[in-house]
């Protein structure tokens, strides 16, 4: 086992995983996992630049994470940055800041690389252990998998069995869709109008058309959903009194539940959404868009349910870091 630290910096949140990892099996013994909503992508869709206040929120989280990594003694650190930093004109400011704090340069990866890491993190456990369905029962998970990672700025689609067969990233995420369609004069509509929701839905459908050009969406037998929008929908569907990762991981949420929750999120007020026990404060304004993306994917693919995974790109980054650390040892 190799002790590694993985950081995933997305449009809405930055996350840390410190774990002992077996690079051959992908087995992870988790030591610390945390998430901070920093909204790095604030305004990027409109301005093309990372806002100074968004950078400072991100650097503050990096300083916190650096202390954790040092305390736990990770051998290898891997920092991956995704959608927002790909789009920003001033991404060099971001790169320099991270390097100064953590001592590693962030890898600003492509959407396709992002998709591959997500697929590895989400399915390695399912493939290696040939896991049965969630404890509630049902039919075993079948391959090929369609892994969808609904982020803040983009959504990744990956189809594969044990390895990725096709992948595509499209620019629809919960933050991007909210800022593009649900913000008027700097304020999120509370709740959005039917016209706003319809415009957002049209944008999502166009993105699904793009994804389908590369990824055979209809061939998948199991839909696996990742990231905060999906796990929050799952927590609501399960009626959890608080966010419990172990209850959400590998839960199965049916289409009708997703449809009902999506409609509820898009017709409720900020206060009503904030009062939901599993709702992270940083997701209150963007969960409606995220739930709608998930619903549209299920309708497009005909999926009757989504298997929810708490293991995602962050776990894929950790596995890759362990593989690299092992290769470094062999070379030395």
Order of alpha helices (4+ residues) and beta strands (2+ residues): beta-beta-beta-alpha-alpha-beta-alpha-alpha-beta-alpha-beta-beta-beta-alpha-beta-beta-alpha-beta-alpha-alpha-beta-alpha-alpha-alpha-beta-alpha
